[in-house]
């Protein structure tokens, strides 16, 4: 099973493709960042993200897209724009016939580190430990891969709960 984790943002959309191998081990296949031109208008950034994300879905062929949910930050306008980018990612997945799930940042941290109050550094450390992957260049990449691994972790828990 291949999960494409997404860390949405207006200026950078992090992604991480994680594959669940036999025996339950998670393998980070690739990571990266979709970065629209910095000086582009918001509409141009959105169009750039749509185009690049569509190509990403075609190239990577994930079974599920796991997206980190936006939380209400200090700047409401930025929060709204990130929410719109999240909608773009969801729409792209729907157009390509790929199911998606939304996971809260707290849920991702809980699934990776055991505490919902973990720092980005703690999440990255545990993610490297879990997957053995040490090639993250940016936090957007490790955050996205953490979303994918978190989804797989929650699936394992669901599978265990339904065994009877």
C-alpha positions as a Markdown table, in Angstrom:
| # | Residue | x | y | z |
|---|---|---|---|---|
| 1 | Unk | 0.0 | 0.0 | 0.0 |
| 2 | Unk | 1.4 | 3.4 | -1.0 |
| 3 | Unk | 0.4 | 6.5 | 1.0 |
| 4 | Unk | 1.1 | 10.0 | -0.2 |
| 5 | Unk | 1.4 | 12.3 | 2.8 |
| 6 | Unk | 0.8 | 16.0 | 2.3 |
| 7 | Unk | 1.8 | 19.0 | 4.4 |
| 8 | Unk | -0.2 | 21.8 | 2.7 |
| 9 | Unk | 1.0 | 25.4 | 2.5 |
| 10 | Unk | 0.7 | 28.4 | 0.2 |
| 11 | Unk | 4.4 | 28.8 | -0.6 |
| 12 | Unk | 5.4 | 25.1 | -0.1 |
| 13 | Unk | 3.4 | 21.9 | -0.2 |
| 14 | Unk | 5.5 | 19.1 | 1.3 |
| 15 | Unk | 4.9 | 15.5 | 0.2 |
| 16 | Unk | 6.2 | 12.1 | 1.2 |
| 17 | Unk | 5.4 | 8.8 | -0.4 |
| 18 | Unk | 5.5 | 6.0 | 2.1 |
| 19 | Unk | 5.0 | 2.3 | 1.3 |
| 20 | Unk | 3.9 | -0.3 | 3.7 |
| 21 | Unk | 6.1 | -3.4 | 3.1 |
| 22 | Unk | 5.4 | -7.0 | 4.1 |
| 23 | Unk | 6.0 | -7.4 | 7.8 |
| 24 | Unk | 4.5 | -4.0 | 8.5 |
| 25 | Unk | 7.6 | -1.9 | 8.0 |
| 26 | Unk | 7.1 | 1.6 | 6.5 |
| 27 | Unk | 9.5 | 2.6 | 3.8 |
| 28 | Unk | 9.9 | 6.2 | 2.6 |
| 29 | Unk | 10.0 | 6.0 | -1.1 |
| 30 | Unk | 10.5 | 9.7 | -1.9 |
| 31 | Unk | 9.9 | 13.1 | -0.5 |
| 32 | Unk | 9.8 | 16.6 | -2.0 |
| 33 | Unk | 8.3 | 20.0 | -2.0 |
| 34 | Unk | 6.0 | 21.7 | -4.5 |
| 35 | Unk | 7.2 | 25.4 | -4.5 |
| 36 | Unk | 5.4 | 27.9 | -6.6 |
| 37 | Unk | 7.3 | 31.0 | -7.6 |
| 38 | Unk | 7.8 | 33.2 | -4.5 |
| 39 | Unk | 6.6 | 36.5 | -6.1 |
| 40 | Unk | 3.6 | 34.9 | -7.9 |
| 41 | Unk | 0.1 | 36.1 | -7.1 |
| 42 | Unk | -2.0 | 33.7 | -4.9 |
| 43 | Unk | -4.0 | 32.6 | -8.0 |
| 44 | Unk | -0.9 | 31.8 | -9.9 |
| 45 | Unk | 0.5 | 29.8 | -6.9 |
| 46 | Unk | -2.8 | 27.9 | -6.7 |
| 47 | Unk | -2.6 | 27.0 | -10.4 |
| 48 | Unk | 1.0 | 26.0 | -10.1 |
| 49 | Unk | 0.1 | 23.7 | -7.2 |
| 50 | Unk | -2.8 | 22.1 | -9.0 |
| 51 | Unk | -0.7 | 21.4 | -12.1 |
| 52 | Unk | 2.3 | 19.9 | -10.1 |
| 53 | Unk | 0.0 | 17.9 | -7.8 |
| 54 | Unk | -1.8 | 16.3 | -10.7 |
| 55 | Unk | 1.5 | 15.3 | -12.2 |
| 56 | Unk | 2.6 | 13.9 | -8.8 |
| 57 | Unk | -0.5 | 11.8 | -8.5 |
| 58 | Unk | 0.0 | 10.4 | -12.0 |
| 59 | Unk | 3.7 | 9.6 | -11.4 |
| 60 | Unk | 3.5 | 8.2 | -7.9 |
| 61 | Unk | 0.1 | 6.4 | -8.1 |
| 62 | Unk | -0.7 | 6.4 | -4.4 |
| 63 | Unk | -3.5 | 4.2 | -3.0 |
| 64 | Unk | -4.4 | 7.0 | -0.5 |
| 65 | Unk | -3.6 | 10.7 | 0.0 |
| 66 | Unk | -3.2 | 11.6 | 3.7 |
| 67 | Unk | -3.4 | 15.3 | 4.3 |
| 68 | Unk | -2.5 | 17.2 | 7.4 |
| 69 | Unk | -5.5 | 19.3 | 8.5 |
| 70 | Unk | -5.1 | 23.0 | 8.9 |
| 71 | Unk | -5.4 | 24.4 | 12.4 |
| 72 | Unk | -6.4 | 27.9 | 13.3 |
| 73 | Unk | -3.3 | 30.0 | 13.5 |
| 74 | Unk | -2.7 | 33.6 | 14.6 |
| 75 | Unk | -3.2 | 34.9 | 11.0 |
| 76 | Unk | -6.8 | 34.0 | 9.9 |
| 77 | Unk | -6.1 | 35.0 | 6.3 |
| 78 | Unk | -3.1 | 32.7 | 6.0 |
| 79 | Unk | -5.2 | 29.9 | 7.7 |
| 80 | Unk | -7.9 | 30.4 | 5.1 |
| 81 | Unk | -5.5 | 30.3 | 2.2 |
| 82 | Unk | -3.9 | 27.1 | 3.5 |
| 83 | Unk | -7.4 | 25.7 | 3.8 |
| 84 | Unk | -8.0 | 26.6 | 0.2 |
| 85 | Unk | -4.8 | 24.8 | -0.9 |
| 86 | Unk | -5.9 | 21.8 | 1.1 |
| 87 | Unk | -9.1 | 21.9 | -0.9 |
| 88 | Unk | -7.1 | 22.0 | -4.1 |
| 89 | Unk | -5.2 | 18.9 | -3.0 |
| 90 | Unk | -8.5 | 17.1 | -2.1 |
| 91 | Unk | -10.1 | 18.1 | -5.5 |
| 92 | Unk | -7.0 | 16.8 | -7.4 |
| 93 | Unk | -7.2 | 13.5 | -5.6 |
| 94 | Unk | -10.9 | 13.2 | -6.3 |
| 95 | Unk | -10.4 | 13.9 | -10.0 |
| 96 | Unk | -7.7 | 11.2 | -10.2 |
| 97 | Unk | -9.9 | 8.7 | -8.3 |
| 98 | Unk | -7.6 | 8.5 | -5.3 |
| 99 | Unk | -9.3 | 8.5 | -1.8 |
| 100 | Unk | -8.0 | 11.0 | 0.8 |
| 101 | Unk | -8.1 | 11.4 | 4.5 |
| 102 | Unk | -7.5 | 14.3 | 6.8 |
| 103 | Unk | -5.4 | 13.9 | 9.9 |
| 104 | Unk | -4.9 | 16.6 | 12.6 |
| 105 | Unk | -1.4 | 17.7 | 13.5 |
| 106 | Unk | -2.0 | 16.4 | 17.1 |
| 107 | Unk | -3.1 | 13.0 | 15.8 |
| 108 | Unk | 0.1 | 12.8 | 13.6 |
| 109 | Unk | 2.3 | 13.7 | 16.5 |
| 110 | Unk | 0.5 | 11.2 | 18.8 |
| 111 | Unk | 0.8 | 8.3 | 16.3 |
| 112 | Unk | 4.5 | 9.0 | 15.6 |
| 113 | Unk | 5.9 | 9.9 | 19.0 |
| 114 | Unk | 3.2 | 8.8 | 21.5 |
| 115 | Unk | 2.4 | 12.4 | 22.5 |
| 116 | Unk | 0.2 | 15.0 | 20.7 |
| 117 | Unk | 2.4 | 17.8 | 22.1 |
| 118 | Unk | 5.7 | 16.7 | 20.4 |
| 119 | Unk | 7.9 | 19.2 | 18.6 |
| 120 | Unk | 8.7 | 19.0 | 14.9 |
| 121 | Unk | 12.2 | 17.8 | 15.9 |
| 122 | Unk | 10.9 | 15.0 | 18.0 |
| 123 | Unk | 8.5 | 13.9 | 15.2 |
| 124 | Unk | 11.4 | 13.9 | 12.7 |
| 125 | Unk | 13.7 | 11.9 | 15.1 |
| 126 | Unk | 11.0 | 9.2 | 15.6 |
| 127 | Unk | 10.1 | 9.1 | 11.9 |
| 128 | Unk | 13.8 | 8.5 | 11.0 |
| 129 | Unk | 13.9 | 5.8 | 13.7 |
| 130 | Unk | 10.7 | 4.1 | 12.4 |
| 131 | Unk | 11.5 | 4.2 | 8.7 |
| 132 | Unk | 15.3 | 4.3 | 8.7 |
| 133 | Unk | 15.1 | 7.2 | 6.2 |
| 134 | Unk | 17.5 | 10.0 | 6.9 |
| 135 | Unk | 17.2 | 12.0 | 3.6 |
| 136 | Unk | 14.8 | 14.7 | 4.6 |
| 137 | Unk | 16.0 | 18.1 | 3.3 |
| 138 | Unk | 13.2 | 20.2 | 4.7 |
| 139 | Unk | 10.7 | 20.0 | 7.5 |
| 140 | Unk | 7.9 | 20.1 | 4.9 |
| 141 | Unk | 9.1 | 16.8 | 3.6 |
| 142 | Unk | 9.4 | 15.1 | 7.0 |
| 143 | Unk | 6.1 | 16.5 | 8.1 |
| 144 | Unk | 4.4 | 15.1 | 5.0 |
| 145 | Unk | 6.1 | 11.7 | 5.5 |
| 146 | Unk | 4.9 | 11.7 | 9.1 |
| 147 | Unk | 1.3 | 12.2 | 8.0 |
| 148 | Unk | 1.6 | 9.1 | 5.7 |
| 149 | Unk | 3.2 | 7.0 | 8.4 |
| 150 | Unk | 0.6 | 8.2 | 10.9 |
| 151 | Unk | -2.2 | 7.1 | 8.6 |
| 152 | Unk | -0.6 | 3.6 | 8.3 |
| 153 | Unk | -0.2 | 3.5 | 12.1 |
| 154 | Unk | -3.9 | 4.4 | 12.6 |
| 155 | Unk | -4.8 | 1.7 | 10.0 |
| 156 | Unk | -2.8 | -0.9 | 12.0 |
| 157 | Unk | -4.7 | 0.1 | 15.2 |
| 158 | Unk | -8.0 | -0.2 | 13.4 |
| 159 | Unk | -7.1 | -3.6 | 12.1 |
| 160 | Unk | -6.2 | -4.8 | 15.6 |
| 161 | Unk | -9.4 | -3.4 | 17.0 |
| 162 | Unk | -11.5 | -5.4 | 14.5 |
| 163 | Unk | -9.7 | -8.7 | 15.1 |
| 164 | Unk | -12.0 | -11.0 | 17.1 |
